Amino acid sequence: MTKAEIVSEIAKSTGIDKATVLTTVEKFMETVKDSLANNENVYLRGFGSFIVKTRSEKTARNISKNTTIIIPKHNIPAFKPAKVFMDQVK
């Protein structure tokens, strides 16, 4: 399902015009991205959590050049679904 399909579905079920729904959905995504960029997790009860995970430093190999490089410690965004959500999907 794409963002446009989500917007259409919400607009159809709530009766709100698509432009308003699109603005709301985009602002929600922007707020989640900004929070994760500031190392703040986002918790949505009954849905899940958008969290920041830290990947530790590791050594990688370039097989063609036979060299190794160090990949530094870095953060990545992740989503952890709520138990209610997981049970519904199963």
Sequence and secondary structure as in RCSB ss.txt:
>XXXX:A:sequence
MTKAEIVSEIAKSTGIDKATVLTTVEKFMETVKDSLANNENVYLRGFGSFIVKTRSEKTARNISKNTTIIIPKHN
IPAFKPAKVFMDQVK
>XXXX:A:secstr
  HHHHHHHHHHHH   HHHHHHHHHHHHHHHHHHHHTT  EEETTTEEEEEEEE  EEEEETTTTEEEEE  EE
EEEEEE HHHHHHH 
